[in-house]
Structure formats: C-alpha cells, structure tokens
Amino acid sequence: MYNLIVLAARPSNWTREQFIDWWRGEHAEVTYPLPGLLRWQHTEILESGDERSAGWDGLSVLSFASKEALDAALASPEWKAAVAHVGAMRGRRMIWFGDERTMVPLTGTAP
C-alpha cells in the first residue's frame, strides 16, 4: 500500500470535539469519494509522549494500491473538492507520502 499521512491540529477558535466531529463527519463525506481510496484510518490524539509531541489533535492515513493510484487521486476533482472543503480553516497540518510495510500483523479479535 502507498499512504497519504496527515497530522493535524485544530484552529485556535475550535474545540477538540468540534474539530474531530468535523474531520470524521463533514470532511469525511467529501473525502470518501477519492478515486482509488482503499482504506482510511483516523486516530484522535488524546495523549502525547513528550512535550515536543503535544499540540496535535488527529492523524489520518489514507491508503492506495500504489504511488500511481495516489497520484491519480491527487489529480482528481474529488481531491480538489476535499482541499477546497478545508478552505481557510487555519488549523496546522503536516503531510507525508510513503510505502506501507506491515511489521506486526493484526492478531486476535477486537473486543
């Protein structure tokens, strides 16, 4: 899999709950149609491991079959719509792209 990874922090005038609800709700609705999107995992960051890691609210990993599939999604009207939806929100974000390798497979069943 080839992933688009987004680390984000809410705008200063938004609550954490408002930001997570927006990300998993309203913003998700315009992101789901991305062509080639195979999986989307979202983590609400509730704690940080040290003071240098503080100040972030969520992490999304959007997975595609290949770099070419991600590139096609990034060139699509659906991506343009998702970016436009973020608009001038003024939150912080960092974005990376990379190849995923499973180091420890999921085992057992979720409770």
Backbone as JSON Lines, residues from 0, in Angstrom:
{"i":0,"aa":"M","n":[0.85,-1.18,0.0],"ca":[0.0,0.0,0.0],"c":[0.89,1.24,0.0]}
{"i":1,"aa":"Y","n":[0.33,2.28,-0.55],"ca":[1.0,3.58,-0.56],"c":[0.09,4.56,0.17]}
{"i":2,"aa":"N","n":[0.62,5.26,1.15],"ca":[-0.2,6.06,2.05],"c":[0.02,7.56,1.93]}
{"i":3,"aa":"L","n":[-1.05,8.28,2.16],"ca":[-1.02,9.72,2.4],"c":[-1.29,9.86,3.9]}
{"i":4,"aa":"I","n":[-0.39,10.49,4.61],"ca":[-0.49,10.62,6.07],"c":[-0.63,12.09,6.42]}
{"i":5,"aa":"V","n":[-1.64,12.42,7.2],"ca":[-1.9,13.8,7.6],"c":[-1.94,13.89,9.11]}
{"i":6,"aa":"L","n":[-1.1,14.75,9.67],"ca":[-1.11,15.08,11.09],"c":[-1.69,16.48,11.19]}
{"i":7,"aa":"A","n":[-2.72,16.67,12.01],"ca":[-3.39,17.98,12.03],"c":[-3.72,18.44,13.44]}
{"i":8,"aa":"A","n":[-3.79,19.76,13.55],"ca":[-4.21,20.42,14.79],"c":[-5.34,21.38,14.45]}
{"i":9,"aa":"R","n":[-6.27,21.49,15.35],"ca":[-7.45,22.32,15.12],"c":[-7.1,23.81,15.1]}
{"i":10,"aa":"P","n":[-7.97,24.6,14.48],"ca":[-7.8,26.05,14.58],"c":[-7.96,26.49,16.03]}
{"i":11,"aa":"S","n":[-7.35,27.57,16.39],"ca":[-7.36,28.02,17.79],"c":[-8.75,28.34,18.31]}
{"i":12,"aa":"N","n":[-9.68,28.66,17.42],"ca":[-11.03,29.01,17.87],"c":[-12.0,27.82,17.84]}
{"i":13,"aa":"W","n":[-11.5,26.6,17.6],"ca":[-12.33,25.4,17.59],"c":[-12.01,24.56,18.82]}
{"i":14,"aa":"T","n":[-13.01,23.85,19.34],"ca":[-12.76,22.87,20.4],"c":[-12.25,21.58,19.75]}
{"i":15,"aa":"R","n":[-11.62,20.75,20.57],"ca":[-11.17,19.44,20.06],"c":[-12.35,18.64,19.53]}
{"i":16,"aa":"E","n":[-13.44,18.6,20.29],"ca":[-14.62,17.84,19.87],"c":[-15.16,18.36,18.54]}
{"i":17,"aa":"Q","n":[-15.23,19.67,18.39],"ca":[-15.72,20.26,17.14],"c":[-14.83,19.84,15.97]}
{"i":18,"aa":"F","n":[-13.51,19.85,16.16],"ca":[-12.57,19.5,15.1],"c":[-12.68,18.03,14.72]}
{"i":19,"aa":"I","n":[-12.71,17.14,15.71],"ca":[-12.81,15.71,15.43],"c":[-14.15,15.39,14.78]}
{"i":20,"aa":"D","n":[-15.22,15.98,15.27],"ca":[-16.54,15.76,14.66],"c":[-16.55,16.23,13.2]}
{"i":21,"aa":"W","n":[-15.93,17.38,12.92],"ca":[-15.85,17.89,11.55],"c":[-15.03,16.95,10.68]}
{"i":22,"aa":"W","n":[-13.87,16.5,11.19],"ca":[-12.96,15.65,10.42],"c":[-13.6,14.3,10.1]}
{"i":23,"aa":"R","n":[-14.24,13.69,11.1],"ca":[-14.84,12.36,10.92],"c":[-16.23,12.41,10.31]}
{"i":24,"aa":"G","n":[-16.81,13.6,10.22],"ca":[-18.15,13.75,9.69],"c":[-18.18,14.51,8.39]}
{"i":25,"aa":"E","n":[-18.34,15.81,8.51],"ca":[-18.5,16.67,7.33],"c":[-17.33,16.54,6.35]}
{"i":26,"aa":"H","n":[-16.09,16.58,6.85],"ca":[-14.94,16.48,5.95],"c":[-14.8,15.07,5.38]}
{"i":27,"aa":"A","n":[-15.13,14.07,6.18],"ca":[-15.06,12.68,5.69],"c":[-15.98,12.49,4.49]}
{"i":28,"aa":"E","n":[-17.14,13.1,4.53],"ca":[-18.1,12.92,3.42],"c":[-17.54,13.39,2.08]}
{"i":29,"aa":"V","n":[-16.7,14.43,2.08],"ca":[-16.11,14.88,0.81],"c":[-14.82,14.14,0.5]}
{"i":30,"aa":"T","n":[-14.29,13.37,1.46],"ca":[-13.06,12.61,1.24],"c":[-13.34,11.18,0.78]}
{"i":31,"aa":"Y","n":[-14.43,10.58,1.23],"ca":[-14.75,9.2,0.85],"c":[-14.72,8.96,-0.66]}
{"i":32,"aa":"P","n":[-15.16,9.89,-1.5],"ca":[-15.2,9.6,-2.93],"c":[-13.84,9.61,-3.66]}
{"i":33,"aa":"L","n":[-12.73,9.84,-2.94],"ca":[-11.44,9.87,-3.63],"c":[-11.25,8.59,-4.45]}
{"i":34,"aa":"P","n":[-10.92,8.72,-5.72],"ca":[-10.73,7.53,-6.54],"c":[-9.54,6.71,-6.05]}
{"i":35,"aa":"G","n":[-9.73,5.41,-5.96],"ca":[-8.65,4.52,-5.56],"c":[-8.44,4.39,-4.07]}
{"i":36,"aa":"L","n":[-9.22,5.09,-3.25],"ca":[-9.05,5.01,-1.8],"c":[-9.46,3.62,-1.32]}
{"i":37,"aa":"L","n":[-8.5,2.89,-0.74],"ca":[-8.75,1.53,-0.28],"c":[-9.09,1.45,1.2]}
{"i":38,"aa":"R","n":[-8.5,2.37,1.99],"ca":[-8.69,2.32,3.44],"c":[-8.4,3.72,3.98]}
{"i":39,"aa":"W","n":[-9.1,4.06,5.05],"ca":[-8.82,5.32,5.74],"c":[-8.89,5.04,7.22]}
{"i":40,"aa":"Q","n":[-7.79,5.27,7.91],"ca":[-7.76,5.13,9.36],"c":[-7.55,6.52,9.96]}
{"i":41,"aa":"H","n":[-8.29,6.79,11.0],"ca":[-8.17,8.09,11.67],"c":[-7.98,7.86,13.16]}
{"i":42,"aa":"T","n":[-7.01,8.55,13.73],"ca":[-6.74,8.46,15.16],"c":[-6.91,9.84,15.78]}
{"i":43,"aa":"E","n":[-7.79,9.92,16.77],"ca":[-7.87,11.14,17.58],"c":[-6.74,11.06,18.59]}
{"i":44,"aa":"I","n":[-5.85,12.02,18.59],"ca":[-4.71,12.02,19.5],"c":[-5.19,12.53,20.86]}
{"i":45,"aa":"L","n":[-5.12,11.67,21.85],"ca":[-5.61,12.0,23.19],"c":[-4.49,12.3,24.17]}
{"i":46,"aa":"E","n":[-3.3,11.77,23.91],"ca":[-2.16,11.99,24.79],"c":[-0.91,12.1,23.93]}
{"i":47,"aa":"S","n":[0.09,12.8,24.44],"ca":[1.37,12.85,23.75],"c":[2.44,12.23,24.65]}
{"i":48,"aa":"G","n":[3.47,11.68,24.01],"ca":[4.52,11.0,24.76],"c":[5.52,11.94,25.41]}
{"i":49,"aa":"D","n":[5.61,13.17,24.9],"ca":[6.5,14.16,25.49],"c":[6.06,15.55,25.06]}
{"i":50,"aa":"E","n":[6.66,16.57,25.65],"ca":[6.21,17.95,25.37],"c":[6.45,18.36,23.92]}
{"i":51,"aa":"R","n":[7.42,17.77,23.25],"ca":[7.67,18.11,21.84],"c":[6.59,17.57,20.92]}
{"i":52,"aa":"S","n":[5.83,16.59,21.38],"ca":[4.78,15.97,20.57],"c":[3.4,16.56,20.85]}
{"i":53,"aa":"A","n":[3.29,17.44,21.8],"ca":[1.99,18.0,22.19],"c":[1.46,18.96,21.12]}
{"i":54,"aa":"G","n":[0.15,19.17,21.17],"ca":[-0.46,20.18,20.32],"c":[-1.09,19.67,19.05]}
{"i":55,"aa":"W","n":[-1.15,18.35,18.86],"ca":[-1.77,17.78,17.67],"c":[-3.07,17.09,18.07]}
{"i":56,"aa":"D","n":[-4.06,17.12,17.18],"ca":[-5.38,16.58,17.5],"c":[-5.71,15.27,16.8]}
{"i":57,"aa":"G","n":[-5.16,15.04,15.61],"ca":[-5.52,13.83,14.89],"c":[-4.53,13.46,13.82]}
{"i":58,"aa":"L","n":[-4.61,12.19,13.43],"ca":[-3.75,11.63,12.4],"c":[-4.61,10.78,11.47]}
{"i":59,"aa":"S","n":[-4.52,11.03,10.17],"ca":[-5.22,10.23,9.18],"c":[-4.22,9.52,8.29]}
{"i":60,"aa":"V","n":[-4.53,8.27,7.96],"ca":[-3.74,7.51,6.99],"c":[-4.72,7.04,5.92]}
{"i":61,"aa":"L","n":[-4.54,7.58,4.71],"ca":[-5.36,7.21,3.57],"c":[-4.52,6.31,2.68]}
{"i":62,"aa":"S","n":[-5.01,5.1,2.4],"ca":[-4.22,4.09,1.71],"c":[-4.72,3.84,0.29]}
{"i":63,"aa":"F","n":[-3.74,3.68,-0.6],"ca":[-3.97,3.44,-2.02],"c":[-3.12,2.25,-2.45]}
{"i":64,"aa":"A","n":[-3.43,1.63,-3.57],"ca":[-2.72,0.45,-4.04],"c":[-1.27,0.74,-4.41]}
{"i":65,"aa":"S","n":[-0.98,1.96,-4.87],"ca":[0.35,2.29,-5.36],"c":[0.55,3.8,-5.35]}
{"i":66,"aa":"K","n":[1.77,4.23,-5.59],"ca":[2.05,5.66,-5.73],"c":[1.27,6.23,-6.9]}
{"i":67,"aa":"E","n":[1.17,5.47,-7.98],"ca":[0.42,5.93,-9.15],"c":[-1.06,6.14,-8.83]}
{"i":68,"aa":"A","n":[-1.63,5.24,-8.02],"ca":[-3.03,5.39,-7.62],"c":[-3.21,6.63,-6.75]}
{"i":69,"aa":"L","n":[-2.26,6.89,-5.85],"ca":[-2.33,8.11,-5.03],"c":[-2.19,9.33,-5.92]}
{"i":70,"aa":"D","n":[-1.23,9.31,-6.84],"ca":[-1.05,10.45,-7.75],"c":[-2.32,10.74,-8.53]}
{"i":71,"aa":"A","n":[-3.0,9.68,-8.98],"ca":[-4.26,9.87,-9.71],"c":[-5.32,10.5,-8.81]}
{"i":72,"aa":"A","n":[-5.38,10.07,-7.54],"ca":[-6.34,10.66,-6.6],"c":[-6.03,12.14,-6.39]}
{"i":73,"aa":"L","n":[-4.73,12.47,-6.25],"ca":[-4.34,13.86,-6.0],"c":[-4.61,14.76,-7.21]}
{"i":74,"aa":"A","n":[-4.74,14.18,-8.39],"ca":[-5.03,14.95,-9.6],"c":[-6.53,15.02,-9.89]}
{"i":75,"aa":"S","n":[-7.34,14.4,-9.06],"ca":[-8.78,14.28,-9.33],"c":[-9.59,15.48,-8.85]}
{"i":76,"aa":"P","n":[-10.76,15.66,-9.44],"ca":[-11.68,16.69,-8.94],"c":[-12.13,16.42,-7.5]}
{"i":77,"aa":"E","n":[-12.18,15.15,-7.12],"ca":[-12.57,14.81,-5.75],"c":[-11.54,15.33,-4.75]}
{"i":78,"aa":"W","n":[-10.24,15.24,-5.08],"ca":[-9.21,15.79,-4.21],"c":[-9.34,17.3,-4.13]}
{"i":79,"aa":"K","n":[-9.56,17.94,-5.26],"ca":[-9.72,19.39,-5.27],"c":[-10.89,19.8,-4.38]}
{"i":80,"aa":"A","n":[-11.97,19.01,-4.41],"ca":[-13.13,19.3,-3.56],"c":[-12.78,19.14,-2.07]}
{"i":81,"aa":"A","n":[-12.0,18.1,-1.74],"ca":[-11.62,17.88,-0.34],"c":[-10.72,19.02,0.15]}
{"i":82,"aa":"V","n":[-9.78,19.45,-0.69],"ca":[-8.9,20.57,-0.32],"c":[-9.71,21.85,-0.17]}
{"i":83,"aa":"A","n":[-10.63,22.09,-1.09],"ca":[-11.48,23.29,-1.0],"c":[-12.32,23.27,0.27]}
{"i":84,"aa":"H","n":[-12.75,22.08,0.68],"ca":[-13.56,21.97,1.88],"c":[-12.78,22.4,3.12]}
{"i":85,"aa":"V","n":[-11.49,22.11,3.15],"ca":[-10.66,22.55,4.28],"c":[-10.61,24.07,4.29]}
{"i":86,"aa":"G","n":[-10.5,24.67,3.09],"ca":[-10.58,26.11,2.94],"c":[-9.6,26.87,3.81]}
{"i":87,"aa":"A","n":[-10.07,27.92,4.39],"ca":[-9.25,28.8,5.21],"c":[-9.43,28.51,6.7]}
{"i":88,"aa":"M","n":[-9.54,27.24,7.04],"ca":[-9.8,26.84,8.42],"c":[-8.72,27.33,9.38]}
{"i":89,"aa":"R","n":[-7.48,27.41,8.92],"ca":[-6.36,27.93,9.71],"c":[-5.81,26.97,10.75]}
{"i":90,"aa":"G","n":[-6.16,25.7,10.66],"ca":[-5.52,24.72,11.53],"c":[-4.13,24.41,10.98]}
{"i":91,"aa":"R","n":[-3.33,23.71,11.77],"ca":[-2.0,23.31,11.31],"c":[-2.06,21.89,10.76]}
{"i":92,"aa":"R","n":[-1.19,21.6,9.79],"ca":[-1.12,20.23,9.29],"c":[0.25,19.96,8.72]}
{"i":93,"aa":"M","n":[0.59,18.67,8.73],"ca":[1.8,18.17,8.09],"c":[1.36,16.98,7.26]}
{"i":94,"aa":"I","n":[1.92,16.83,6.06],"ca":[1.5,15.76,5.14],"c":[2.73,15.02,4.63]}
{"i":95,"aa":"W","n":[2.62,13.69,4.62],"ca":[3.68,12.83,4.08],"c":[3.06,11.79,3.16]}
{"i":96,"aa":"F","n":[3.9,11.23,2.28],"ca":[3.51,10.14,1.4],"c":[4.54,9.02,1.59]}
{"i":97,"aa":"G","n":[4.09,7.77,1.59],"ca":[5.06,6.7,1.75],"c":[4.5,5.31,1.58]}
{"i":98,"aa":"D","n":[5.42,4.37,1.41],"ca":[5.13,2.97,1.21],"c":[4.91,2.29,2.56]}
{"i":99,"aa":"E","n":[3.83,1.57,2.71],"ca":[3.49,0.89,3.97],"c":[4.02,-0.53,3.97]}
{"i":100,"aa":"R","n":[4.6,-0.92,5.09],"ca":[5.01,-2.31,5.31],"c":[4.47,-2.74,6.66]}
{"i":101,"aa":"T","n":[3.81,-3.88,6.7],"ca":[3.3,-4.42,7.96],"c":[4.45,-5.09,8.69]}
{"i":102,"aa":"M","n":[4.74,-4.6,9.88],"ca":[5.83,-5.14,10.68],"c":[5.32,-6.18,11.69]}
{"i":103,"aa":"V","n":[4.11,-5.98,12.19],"ca":[3.44,-6.93,13.06],"c":[1.99,-6.99,12.59]}
{"i":104,"aa":"P","n":[1.54,-8.13,12.11],"ca":[0.16,-8.21,11.61],"c":[-0.86,-8.15,12.75]}
{"i":105,"aa":"L","n":[-2.05,-7.69,12.42],"ca":[-3.14,-7.65,13.37],"c":[-3.47,-9.07,13.8]}
{"i":106,"aa":"T","n":[-3.57,-9.3,15.11],"ca":[-3.87,-10.63,15.62],"c":[-5.06,-10.54,16.55]}
{"i":107,"aa":"G","n":[-5.71,-11.68,16.75],"ca":[-6.84,-11.72,17.68],"c":[-8.05,-11.02,17.12]}
{"i":108,"aa":"T","n":[-9.01,-10.8,18.01],"ca":[-10.23,-10.11,17.62],"c":[-10.43,-8.91,18.53]}
{"i":109,"aa":"A","n":[-11.03,-7.91,17.98],"ca":[-11.31,-6.71,18.77],"c":[-12.42,-6.99,19.76]}
{"i":110,"aa":"P","n":[-12.38,-6.35,20.92],"ca":[-13.44,-6.56,21.93],"c":[-14.77,-6.03,21.46]}
